[in-house]
Amino acid sequence: MTKQDRAVRTRLALIRSAAEQFEARGYVRACLAQISAGAGVSSGALHFHFANKAAVAEAVEHAAAGALHEAAGHGRDAGGSALQRLVDVTHHVARLMCADVVVRAGLRLNAEGHGGRTRDLRREWRECVQGLLAEAEGRGELAAGVTPQRTGAVVLAATTGIEVLARDDRDWLARPSLTDLWHLLLPCLAAPCLAGALDPAGSGSAASGPSGSPGSGSAGSGPAASGPTAGGSAEAAPVGSGSDVPGVRAQACGVGLALR
C-alpha cells in the first residue's frame, strides 16, 4: 500500500470514527482523543488531516452531503414516472441513513449548524422534492387541484420528521414506515390512471439503496462526493429504474408521459 493510499484510508477511518462519536455523544461532548482512538490512529495522525474538531465535523458533513446528493441525483436522472421516482428516492435516502453513520451524523451536524455549513441539506432536499413534483405536474401525473408547492411542503415535513424521530428509534427508517406514508399520500396525489401503477414500497433499485460512503467502508474520497457519500454515494443503483410499468400504464391511460 502506498503512502497516499494509507493517508486516504486514515482520513476515511477518522471521518467514520468522528461520525460515530458525534452521533453517540453530540458535537460538544465528542473529543478528538476518542475520535483518533476509534480510528486506531494517534492524535498526531488526526491533526495531520484535521486542524480541530470543527474541521472534522465539516468533513463528516461534506461526506454526508455527497452521498445524499448522489442519491437524490438518481431520482432526478432516472426514467419513468416522476412520482414513482419521488417515492423511490425517499426509500433510497432512508436506506442510506439507516446503513451509514456518516450520513446520519452529517445531517444532524448540518441541521444543528456544527459543521462548516457551506450548504443547507434540508433546503437541497426540498428542492429535490419540489423538482420531481413539478416534473410530475408537467407530465400530467398529478391529480386535479394538486400543486407541487403544497404537496412538497407535506412531503418535506413528513420526511424531515422521520429523520428526526429516527435519531432515537432507527425503526422509523425501515421500509414499512415510508411505505405506509406513501400508501396514504399517493391516492391523493396521483392522477387516477396512474394510481394503480405506482408502488408505495419503491420500485426496482429502490429496494437496494446506495452504498459506499466512508460510513460503509468505501475507499473513495468521499461520499458522493465521489461519493461518500454523498455519502453513500458510492455507487447507488439508479432510482426508479423501472422503465416502465408506470410509464406503460400511464400511456395506456392516455396521459402521454414522455419517458426518457
Backbone as a ProteinNet text record, in pm:
[ID]
protein_1_A
[PRIMARY]
MTKQDRAVRTRLALIRSAAEQFEARGYVRACLAQISAGAGVSSGALHFHFANKAAVAEAVEHAAAGALHEAAGHGRDAGGSALQRLVDVTHHVARLMCADVVVRAGLRLNAEGHGGRTRDLRREWRECVQGLLAEAEGRGELAAGVTPQRTGAVVLAATTGIEVLARDDRDWLARPSLTDLWHLLLPCLAAPCLAGALDPAGSGSAASGPSGSPGSGSAGSGPAASGPTAGGSAEAAPVGSGSDVPGVRAQACGVGLALR
[TERTIARY]
84	0	88.4	57.3	138.3	106.3	194.5	173.5	43.6	13.9	-108.9	-232.4	-225.4	-337.4	-360.9	-252.2	-266	-328.7	-288.8	-343.8	-493.7	-535.3	-678.1	-754.8	-701	-768.1	-776.7	-671.1	-671.5	-776.1	-783.9	-882.8	-1024.5	-1052	-1186.2	-1218.4	-1118.9	-1139.7	-1168.6	-1101.5	-1125.4	-1264.1	-1307.5	-1441.2	-1547.6	-1529.4	-1627.6	-1627.3	-1508.4	-1499.6	-1561.5	-1535.7	-1594.2	-1745.8	-1797.7	-1943	-2003.6	-1936.1	-1985.8	-1987.8	-1883.5	-1877.9	-1982.7	-1999.1	-2097.1	-2238.3	-2263.8	-2397.3	-2423.5	-2324.1	-2343.5	-2336.1	-2248.6	-2222.5	-2259.8	-2287.1	-2314	-2184.7	-2195	-2074.8	-1996.3	-2065.8	-1997.9	-1920.6	-1980.1	-1916.4	-1815.5	-1821.8	-1723.3	-1585.6	-1482.6	-1348.1	-1253.4	-1149.6	-1056.7	-984.1	-956.4	-886.9	-971.4	-1100.8	-1189.2	-1200.8	-1201	-1211.2	-1086.8	-968.9	-846.5	-837.7	-876.8	-873.9	-969.5	-1086.4	-1184.3	-1135.9	-1051.4	-996.8	-869.5	-819.9	-698.4	-572.5	-573.1	-455	-418.4	-302.9	-257.4	-322.4	-313.8	-364.7	-287.8	-158.5	-78.6	-129.5	-170.5	-223.7	-353.1	-436.8	-562	-531.9	-437.9	-408.3	-336	-278.3	-220.3	-330.8	-448.5	-560.1	-655.1	-673.3	-772.1	-713.3	-733.5	-676.8	-744.6	-875.7	-950.6	-1082.8	-1163	-1288.6	-1385.2	-1385.8	-1473	-1439.8	-1309.9	-1268.5	-1311.7	-1307	-1353.5	-1503.3	-1578	-1722.7	-1756.7	-1679.4	-1703.7	-1680.5	-1580	-1552.8	-1665.4	-1718.7	-1831.6	-1952	-1978.9	-2093.5	-2076.4	-1955.7	-1928.8	-1949.7	-1902.8	-1919.2	-2066.3	-2141.9	-2285.6	-2355	-2316.5	-2377.3	-2352.7	-2232.1	-2200.5	-2287.7	-2303.5	-2382.4	-2528	-2582.3	-2722.8	-2746.3	-2650.6	-2663.8	-2669.5	-2586.7	-2586.1	-2717.3	-2767.8	-2895.4	-3007.6	-3011.6	-3115.4	-3098.4	-2974.4	-2948.5	-3005.7	-3004.6	-3063.6	-3212.1	-3276.6	-3419.5	-3446.6	-3358.5	-3378.4	-3345.4	-3245.6	-3192.6	-3252.1	-3315.7	-3370.7	-3492.6	-3533.3	-3650.7	-3776.3	-3887.8	-4013.3	-4090.1	-4194.4	-4281.4	-4206.5	-4227.7	-4163.6	-4214.1	-4343.1	-4397.4	-4334.4	-4317.5	-4254.3	-4109.5	-4042.3	-3904.1	-3895.7	-3997.1	-4000.2	-4015.6	-4105.6	-4121.8	-3989.4	-3928.6	-3805.3	-3692	-3677.9	-3565.6	-3582.7	-3707	-3724.5	-3681.7	-3710.1	-3665.5	-3513.3	-3453.7	-3307.4	-3241.2	-3290.2	-3230.5	-3248.9	-3366.2	-3390	-3295.4	-3275.3	-3184.3	-3041.1	-3006.3	-2872.7	-2849.9	-2947.6	-2936.3	-2929.3	-3006.7	-3008.7	-2874.2	-2809.8	-2687.1	-2559.5	-2564.4	-2441.6	-2439.7	-2358.3	-2347.9	-2296.1	-2216.1	-2164	-2278.3	-2370.8	-2485.3	-2572.1	-2599	-2682.2	-2616.4	-2488.7	-2418.7	-2406.9	-2380	-2367	-2495	-2608	-2737	-2762.1	-2731	-2755.4	-2663	-2536.7	-2443.6	-2490.1	-2537.3	-2582.7	-2704.7	-2799.7	-2921.1	-2891.3	-2792.3	-2760.8	-2653.8	-2600	-2503.5	-2365.6	-2326.5	-2195.6	-2085.1	-2121.2	-2018.6	-1983.8	-1921.5	-1886.8	-2010.3	-2120.2	-2247.3	-2230	-2153.2	-2136.9	-2257.5	-2345.3	-2467.3	-2576.9	-2699.7	-2815.6	-2879.4	-2857.5	-2903.6	-3055.5	-3121.9	-3268.4	-3325	-3261.3	-3306.7	-3285.6	-3172.9	-3146.1	-3246.8	-3284.4	-3384.4	-3518.4	-3554.4	-3679.6	-3679.2	-3565.9	-3557.3	-3570.9	-3512.4	-3524.6	-3669.9	-3738.5	-3878.9	-3965.2	-3948	-4030.3	-3999.7	-3874.2	-3839.3	-3908.5	-3910.5	-3977.4	-4128.4	-4185.4	-4329.1	-4363.7	-4277.3	-4300.9	-4295.3	-4201.4	-4193.7	-4319.5	-4364.4	-4486.5	-4605.4	-4612.7	-4722.5	-4714.4	-4595.4	-4578.1	-4611	-4601.2	-4628	-4768.4	-4848.6	-4986.8	-5003.7	-4909.8	-4914.9	-4988.7	-5014	-5079	-5230	-5300.7	-5446.9	-5489.2	-5611.6	-5663	-5658.2	-5609.3	-5604.8	-5481.3	-5398.3	-5276.2	-5164.1	-5097.5	-4989.3	-4856.2	-4745.9	-4614.5	-4577	-4615	-4575.5	-4637.5	-4767.9	-4834.4	-4800.1	-4793.3	-4759.2	-4616	-4526.6	-4386.2	-4371.3	-4451.1	-4443.6	-4481.8	-4583	-4626.9	-4519.8	-4465.1	-4361.9	-4238.4	-4199.8	-4082.7	-4103.2	-4220.3	-4248.1	-4246.5	-4305.2	-4311.6	-4173.7	-4096.3	-3964.4	-3866.2	-3874	-3787.3	-3825.1	-3955	-3999.2	-3947	-3948.9	-3897.2	-3748.4	-3674.4	-3530	-3502.8	-3579.1	-3558.7	-3598.4	-3712.3	-3757.5	-3659.8	-3596.9	-3505.6	-3378.3	-3351.7	-3233.2	-3243.6	-3366.9	-3388.1	-3438.4	-3497.8	-3554.3	-3534.3	-3432.4	-3396.6	-3508.4	-3606.5	-3716.2	-3795.1	-3786.5	-3856.8	-3802.1	-3679.1	-3619.4	-3648.5	-3716.1	-3746.6	-3843.2	-3832.8	-3914.1	-4063.8	-4120.1	-4264.6	-4309.7	-4225.5	-4266.7	-4293.6	-4198.7	-4219	-4327.8	-4336.3	-4441.3	-4578.7	-4598.1	-4726.1	-4753.5	-4648.4	-4665.3	-4715	-4650.2	-4690.3	-4824	-4859.2	-4993.8	-5099.6	-5071.4	-5166.1	-5163.7	-5043.2	-5030.5	-5063.9	-5019.9	-5033.1	-5177.1	-5273.8	-5411.5	-5459.5	-5403.2	-5441.8	-5364	-5244	-5156.1	-5166.1	-5179.7	-5164.2	-5290.5	-5269.4	-5381	-5445	-5576.6	-5647	-5588.1	-5546.5	-5497.5	-5358.1	-5289.8	-5156.4	-5159.3	-5263.6	-5265.9	-5231.8	-5290.7	-5267.3	-5131.8	-5058.6	-4929.3	-4812.6	-4838.2	-4730.8	-4712	-4588.3	-4557.1	-4509.9	-4590.8	-4552.2	-4427.4	-4396.3	-4280.4	-4152.3	-4162.4	-4043.9	-4031.3	-3985.8	-3975.6	-3831.2	-3807.9	-3675.2	-3564.6	-3466.2	-3347	-3375	-3493.5	-3523.1	-3515.6	-3525.2	-3518.4	-3377.4	-3280.3	-3142.2	-3069.9	-3076.9	-3026.2	-2880	-2832.4	-2695.4	-2600.7	-2476.2	-2377.4	-2242.4	-2145.2	-2011.5	-1959.6	-2018	-1963.2	-1858.8	-1791.5	-1693.4	-1759.6	-1886	-1953.4	-1968.2	-1970.6	-1990.3	-1862.2	-1754.9	-1626.7	-1571.8	-1624.2	-1571.8	-1433.6	-1352.7	-1218	-1210.8	-1323	-1318.4	-1300.5	-1288.5	-1263.1	-1380.1	-1492.7	-1596.6	-1721.4	-1818.4	-1947.5	-1983.1	-2062.4	-2087.8	-2008.6	-1947.4	-1859.7	-1806.1	-1770.6	-1730.1	-1833.6	-1878.5	-1930.2	-1913.9	-1914.6	-1909.5	-1996.9	-2025.2	-2110.1	-2156	-2170.1	-2255.3	-2300.5	-2242	-2248.2	-2287.5	-2286.7	-2330.9	-2330.6	-2278.2	-2289.7	-2228.6	-2146.8	-2074.1	-2155.4	-2188.7	-2248.8	-2379.4	-2471.7	-2602	-2668.2	-2757.8	-2826.5	-2924.4	-2948.4	-3034.9	-3173.1	-3230.5	-3363.9	-3467.7	-3572.4	-3683.6	-3648.2	-3560.8	-3522.6	-3635.1	-3741.2	-3835.9	-3882.9	-3857.2	-3891.9	-4030.8	-4074.8	-4179.6	-4310.1	-4332.2	-4472.3	-4543.6	-4494.3	-4570.4	-4588	-4481.4	-4490.5	-4583.5	-4572.2	-4654.6	-4801.3	-4831.2	-4972	-5022.7	-4936.5	-4979.3	-5013.6	-4930.5	-4958.8	-5091.5	-5115.1	-5237.6	-5356.3	-5336.9	-5445.3	-5457.3	-5364.2	-5373	-5319.1	-5238.7	-5185.5	-5058.9	-5008.7	-4895.5	-4768.6	-4724.7	-4599.5	-4484.7	-4398.5	-4284.7	-4168.6	-4151.8	-4043.4	-3910.3	-3810.6	-3678.8	-3611.5
-118.7	0	124.9	218.7	339.8	434.1	529.6	628.8	705.1	733.9	807	722.9	593.9	505	499.5	491	486.9	615.8	727.7	855.9	863.4	812.1	812.3	724.9	605.7	515.7	575.9	640.4	702.8	812.8	893.8	1003	948	843.5	784.7	722.3	657.5	598	705.6	818.3	929	988.6	999.9	1053.5	961.6	832.8	738.6	740.7	739.5	742.8	870.3	981.8	1108.5	1104.1	1046.8	1036.6	953.6	845.4	762.2	839.6	918.3	998.3	1108.8	1175.9	1284	1229	1111.3	1053.1	1008.5	947.7	893.4	999.8	1099.4	1193.7	1338.3	1365.5	1502.6	1576	1687.3	1760.7	1812.1	1869.6	1933.7	1833.4	1716.4	1619.6	1530.2	1521.3	1439.5	1503.5	1420.7	1476.5	1410.9	1483.4	1436.1	1309.6	1294.5	1174.2	1050.2	1059.5	946.1	919.1	1024.5	1008	938.5	981.4	918.3	773.9	750.1	613.3	523.3	574.6	495.8	460.2	545.6	519	436.1	411.9	332.8	405.9	538.3	616.2	708.5	770.1	860.7	997.7	1077.1	1214.1	1293.7	1262	1331.5	1304.7	1180.4	1146.5	1222	1234.4	1309.1	1454.2	1515.7	1656.5	1677.7	1570.8	1581.1	1607.1	1544.8	1558.4	1671.7	1697.9	1796.6	1887.7	2017.1	2112.5	2109.6	2081.4	2085.2	2008.7	2008.7	1933.3	1990.6	2120.6	2181.7	2132.7	2114.9	2067	1922.7	1841.8	1703.4	1702.2	1784.9	1791.6	1835.9	1930.6	1976.6	1863.5	1780.6	1668.1	1565.7	1538.8	1446	1500.7	1628	1690.2	1687.2	1713.4	1713.1	1573.4	1471.5	1335	1298	1335.6	1307.2	1379.1	1503.7	1581.9	1516.5	1464.1	1399	1277.5	1196.4	1074.5	1107	1202.9	1240.9	1305.1	1383.2	1446.1	1340.6	1238.1	1131.2	1054.8	1026	953.7	1034.6	1164.3	1249.6	1260.2	1258.9	1268	1150.9	1033	917.7	941.2	1003.9	1030.2	1127	1224.7	1322.3	1264.3	1178.6	1135.4	1006.2	927.1	801	828	726.2	741	697	697.4	652.3	765.1	730	826.5	910.7	1040.9	1129.7	1102.1	1071	1040	913.4	811.5	689	715.3	800.8	833.1	908.2	989.6	1057.1	955.7	861.1	754.3	678.9	643.5	564.3	638.1	767.8	840.2	854	863	866.9	734.9	624.2	493.7	482.9	532.2	529.2	606	726.6	810.7	747.8	689.9	625.4	507.8	427.8	314.3	362.4	470	526.6	572.7	641.3	688.8	572.8	469.5	354.9	283.2	276.2	198	277.1	408.7	487.7	591.1	566.8	658.7	795.4	800.2	928	1016.1	956.2	1032.3	1081.6	994.7	1035	1150.1	1133.6	1237.1	1366.5	1354.1	1473.1	1553.1	1483.7	1551.8	1626.8	1560.7	1623.9	1744.1	1728.4	1840.7	1958.5	1928.2	2033.9	2105.3	2027.8	2086.5	2172.4	2128.4	2200	2306.6	2316	2421.3	2400.3	2272	2247.8	2226	2190	2167.3	2298.7	2287.3	2408.7	2479.6	2405.4	2459.4	2541.9	2483.1	2551.3	2527.4	2434.5	2408.7	2369.5	2394.5	2363.4	2236.7	2123.7	1995.7	1985.4	2043	2036.6	2121.4	2232.3	2313.2	2236.7	2168	2090.4	1976.8	1914.5	1808.4	1865.5	1983.7	2047.6	2073.5	2120.3	2147.3	2019.4	1910.3	1781.3	1737.2	1744	1702.4	1789.6	1920.3	2009.7	1996.6	1967.6	1949	1827.5	1717.1	1596.9	1618	1689.7	1716.8	1810.8	1907.1	1996.3	1917.4	1823.1	1737.7	1653.4	1599.9	1519	1601.4	1726.3	1812.8	1835.1	1862.1	1887.2	1767	1647.7	1526.4	1472.3	1549.3	1508.7	1397.4	1384.4	1274.8	1311.2	1439.6	1480	1489.3	1461	1470.2	1616.3	1637.4	1773.3	1848	1972.2	2053.7	2035.2	1935.1	1910.9	1998	2073.7	2160.9	2114.1	2129.7	2090	2162.5	2290.6	2368.3	2312.4	2295	2248.8	2103.2	2023.2	1882.1	1868	1949.1	1944	1974.8	2068.8	2102.9	1984	1908.6	1791.8	1682.4	1654	1551	1590.3	1717.4	1764.8	1751.2	1791.9	1782.1	1637.4	1547.9	1407.1	1342.5	1365.6	1300.8	1360.8	1491.3	1552.9	1501.3	1485.3	1431.4	1290.4	1208.8	1072.5	1074.4	1165	1173.6	1210.9	1304.6	1347.1	1235.5	1172	1063.6	945.7	923.4	810.2	826.8	947	965.8	883.7	864.1	785.6	645.3	625.1	494.1	468.1	388.7	363.6	296.1	237	170.5	267.9	396.8	494	495.4	448.4	445.4	315.3	223.3	94.6	115.1	28.8	42.1	53.9	-23.5	-13.1	127.4	202.6	337.2	426.8	428.6	510.3	453	321	259.2	301.4	302.6	346.8	492.9	575.5	716	731.2	660	672.6	606.1	504	445.7	551.7	639	745.3	859.6	896.6	1014.8	991.5	878.8	860.4	867	809.2	820	964.7	1051.9	1193.3	1271.5	1224.5	1299.9	1259.9	1130	1079.8	1092.4	1119.5	1116.7	978.9	969.2	841.2	727	753.5	645.3	598.6	673.4	633.5	564.7	589.5	544.5	397	310.7	167.7	121.9	208.9	170	207.6	286.6	333.8	239.2	215.8	123.5	201.6	208.6	283.8	227.2	100.5	37.3	62.8	132.2	157	54.2	99.4	8.7	-23.7	-138.2	-172.2	-151.2	-67.4	-48.3	20.7	71.8	138.6	39.5	-88.1	-188.9	-211.6	-161.5	-180.4	-48.3	29	165.4	182.6	309	342.6	292.8	285	241.3	297.3	277.3	315.8	441.9	496.3	615.9	579.2	677.2	641.2	557.1	583.5	505	362.5	333.5	196	132.1	196.9	136.1	165.5	262.7	295.3	354.1	329	385	511.9	557.3	677.4	801	913.1	1032.5	1081	1056.1	1098.1	1077.4	1076.3	1048.9	1077	1109.2	1117.3	1211.2	1263.8	1349.7	1284.3	1177.1	1099.6	1025.4	997.8	999	947.6	980.4	921	915.9	944.4	962.6	1040	1129.8	1188.7	1093.7	1062.9	966.5	858.7	780.8	672.6	677.5	772.5	788.4	687.6	635.6	548.6	470	431.8	384.7	315.8	403.4	352.8	317.2	223.6	187	295	318.9	426.8	413.4	525.8	521.4	505.6	442.4	430.7	377.5	279.7	232.3	161	137.6	60.7	135.7	107.4	178.8	199	150.7	103.9	88.3	-3.7	-23.9	106.4	200.6	323.4	392.7	400.2	471.1	403.6	271.8	198.6	212.9	195.3	205.3	347.4	444.9	583.2	612.3	561.4	585.2	518.3	401.6	331.2	413.8	491.3	575.7	704.2	727.2	844.4	971	962.1	1087.1	1125.6	1037.9	1073.6	1108.5	1022.8	1050.9	1030.2	1127	1113.7	1049.2	919.6	851.2	893.6	909.9	949.9	832.9
0	0	0	-88.1	-95.7	19.8	38	144.3	121.4	-4.1	-35.9	-3.1	-33.6	-1.9	148.6	223.8	369.8	422	363.1	406.4	379.4	262.5	228.7	326.7	355.9	449.3	588.7	629.2	761.9	768.4	666.6	665.2	670.9	591.8	592.2	727.8	789	920.4	1024.2	1013.9	1106.7	1086.9	962.4	934.8	993.1	974.4	1028.4	1181.2	1240.9	1386.5	1441.2	1374.6	1418.5	1409.5	1301.3	1286.1	1399.5	1435.3	1544.8	1676.8	1699.3	1821.8	1821.6	1708.9	1701.4	1719	1662.5	1676.1	1820.1	1883.2	2017.6	2127.1	2110.3	2218.8	2186.1	2059.2	2020.5	1992.1	1920.1	1880.5	2001.2	2097.2	2209.1	2294	2321.3	2410	2339.5	2210	2137.3	2149.8	2165	2177.3	2076.9	2040.6	1938.9	1981.4	2109.9	2156.5	2129.6	2151.4	2124.7	1975.6	1898.3	1752.7	1697.9	1740.7	1691.6	1740.8	1866.5	1919.2	1842.1	1810.2	1735.7	1596.7	1540	1406.1	1413.4	1536.5	1551.9	1511.7	1528.1	1491.5	1607.7	1599.9	1704.8	1688.6	1795.4	1787.8	1683.3	1669	1568.6	1427.4	1403.1	1271	1244.5	1348.4	1331.9	1295.2	1366.9	1340.7	1207.8	1153.2	1018.7	917	940.6	846.9	882.3	1011.6	1054.9	1162.6	1145.9	1240.2	1376	1377.9	1502.6	1485.7	1590.9	1586	1482.6	1467.4	1367.4	1227.4	1200.4	1068.2	1046.4	1152.8	1141.4	1113.9	1187.8	1168.5	1026.3	974.2	837.8	737.8	762.3	672.8	677.1	795.8	808.9	733.7	753.3	686.4	534.7	489	344.4	286.2	357.4	309.2	301.1	403.7	403.9	289.2	266.6	159	24.6	5.6	-121.2	-146.2	-40.8	-56.5	-82.1	-9.6	-25.4	-162	-207.1	-338.4	-447.2	-432.5	-532.6	-532.7	-412.7	-403	-466.9	-438.8	-496.4	-647.6	-694.7	-837.7	-914.4	-852.9	-920.4	-942.7	-846.4	-862.2	-975.3	-990.9	-1098.5	-1235.5	-1242.5	-1371.7	-1427.1	-1340.9	-1389.2	-1477.4	-1552.8	-1636.8	-1563.9	-1635.1	-1575.5	-1510.1	-1439.3	-1374.8	-1271.6	-1273.5	-1176.7	-1035.1	-1023.2	-890.3	-834.2	-918.7	-869.6	-830.1	-905.7	-870.7	-738.6	-710.2	-580.5	-467.2	-485.4	-386.2	-369.5	-481.4	-478	-408.6	-436.2	-377.2	-226.3	-178.6	-32.6	29.8	-37.2	13.5	8	-99	-111.8	2.8	25.8	129.3	267	292	421.7	442.2	338.3	349	369.8	302.9	316.7	460.7	515.7	653.4	751.3	725.3	815.4	815.3	699.6	686.3	713.9	706.8	707.3	819.4	919.4	1032.8	989.4	884.6	836.8	786.1	714.6	663.5	778.7	874.4	988.5	1065.4	1095.6	1171.5	1091.1	961.8	878.3	870.3	857.9	854.8	985.3	1095.4	1224.8	1245.6	1210.4	1221.7	1136.6	1016.6	927	983.1	1036.9	1091.6	1214.6	1293.6	1417.3	1398.4	1276.7	1247.4	1305.5	1331.1	1391.1	1287.9	1165.5	1063.9	994.7	878.2	805.8	753.6	737.4	688.6	562.1	468.2	340.4	252	293.6	218.1	315.4	277	360.7	304.1	370.6	315.9	313.3	410	407.7	294.7	265.7	152.5	22.6	11.3	-109.9	-125	-13.1	-18.6	-63.4	-12.5	-53.5	-203.7	-255.7	-399.2	-480.3	-429.3	-498.3	-504.2	-390.4	-383.2	-474.7	-464.1	-544.5	-693	-726.5	-866.6	-927	-852.9	-902.9	-911.6	-815.8	-820.5	-936.1	-963.8	-1077.3	-1208.1	-1214.3	-1333.8	-1346	-1233.1	-1235.5	-1283.9	-1238.7	-1283.3	-1434.1	-1484.7	-1626.4	-1713	-1655.6	-1732.6	-1707	-1639.1	-1615.9	-1515	-1422.2	-1325.8	-1196.9	-1175.3	-1051.3	-1068.8	-961.1	-962.7	-977.3	-1020.9	-1037.4	-904.7	-910.5	-790.3	-704.3	-734.8	-657.3	-712.6	-627.4	-671.4	-612.8	-686.6	-635.2	-505.9	-494.1	-377.1	-248.1	-247.4	-125.4	-96.7	-201.2	-181.8	-133.3	-189.4	-147.4	0.2	51.1	193.2	280	237.2	312.8	312.3	194.2	182.4	261.6	252.8	325.4	476.7	524.6	667.8	714.9	635.2	675.2	675.8	571.8	563.7	664.7	687.8	789	927.4	950	1077.8	1100.9	997.9	1009.2	1042	976.4	1002.6	1148.3	1202.1	1340.7	1437.4	1414.1	1500.6	1498.7	1383.5	1369.2	1451.1	1501.4	1584.4	1712.8	1758.9	1881.2	1853.4	1736.6	1704	1555	1523.2	1383.4	1304.5	1373.2	1302.8	1215.2	1246	1162.1	1019.9	1001.9	868.2	794.5	860	797.2	680.6	583.1	462.9	490.9	586.8	611.8	651.9	720.5	762.3	641.8	546.9	427.7	338	334.3	252.8	302.9	433.9	490.5	455.1	462.2	426.9	283.4	190.9	50.5	21.2	97.8	83	111.1	205.8	240	138.5	93.2	8.2	-138.9	-194.4	-338.9	-390.7	-320.5	-371.2	-380.1	-298.2	-301.4	-406.6	-440.3	-529.2	-675.7	-701.5	-838.1	-922	-1050.5	-1145.2	-1140.1	-1153.7	-1139.4	-1220.9	-1344.4	-1428.6	-1388.1	-1299.3	-1254.1	-1118.8	-1044.1	-905	-889.1	-970.6	-955.5	-1003.4	-1074.8	-1131	-1040.9	-938.4	-850.9	-733	-695.4	-586.2	-463.7	-358.2	-238.1	-169.9	-194.5	-132.1	-210	-323.4	-404.5	-514.5	-630.8	-744.1	-776.3	-836.2	-886.8	-785.9	-823.9	-742.5	-610.6	-590.8	-464.4	-350.7	-383.7	-278.4	-231.3	-306	-263.5	-264.1	-163.9	-160.7	-187.1	-195.8	-222	-116.8	-151.6	-54.8	-88.9	-0.3	-35.3	25.2	132.1	190.3	289.4	349.8	447.9	552.1	580.1	681.8	641.1	512.1	472.8	427.3	450.3	421.1	285.4	214.4	83.9	94.3	-5.8	-2.5	-82.6	-133.3	-212.6	-130.4	-197.4	-124.1	-51.4	-86.9	-6	-62.8	10.8	-14.3	-145.4	-186.8	-318.3	-375.2	-295.6	-343.5	-449.8	-419.1	-520.5	-560.2	-433.4	-346.6	-226.6	-79.6	29	56	-26.4	6.2	-64.9	-84.4	-72.9	-37	54.9	126.9	76.1	77.2	24.3	-106.4	-157.6	-289.2	-359.7	-317.9	-392.8	-466.2	-516.5	-628.7	-605.3	-586.4	-559.8	-688.3	-684.5	-805.5	-840.3	-969.5	-1009.9	-951.6	-919.8	-863.2	-969.5	-936.8	-1026.3	-1158.4	-1165.3	-1292.6	-1359	-1306.6	-1377.2	-1492.5	-1602.5	-1717.5	-1714.1	-1673.7	-1709.3	-1678.4	-1587.8	-1568	-1553.4	-1468.5	-1455.7	-1588.5	-1668.5	-1794.4	-1892.7	-1902	-1997.4	-1962.1	-1833.9	-1795.1	-1812.5	-1785.4	-1799.9	-1944.1	-2036.2	-2176.2	-2214	-2156.7	-2186.8	-2141.3	-2036.4	-1986.3	-2066.3	-2153	-2238	-2177.9	-2071.1	-2015.5	-2088.9	-2172.5	-2257	-2182.2	-2089.7	-2021.1	-2120.2	-2129	-2219.3	-2144.9	-2163.3	-2095.1	-2153.4	-2066.9	-2116	-2182.5
[MASK]
++++++++++++++++++++++++++++++++++++++++++++++++++++++++++++++++++++++++++++++++++++++++++++++++++++++++++++++++++++++++++++++++++++++++++++++++++++++++++++++++++++++++++++++++++++++++++++++++++++++++++++++++++++++++++++++++++++++++++++++++++++++++++++++++++++

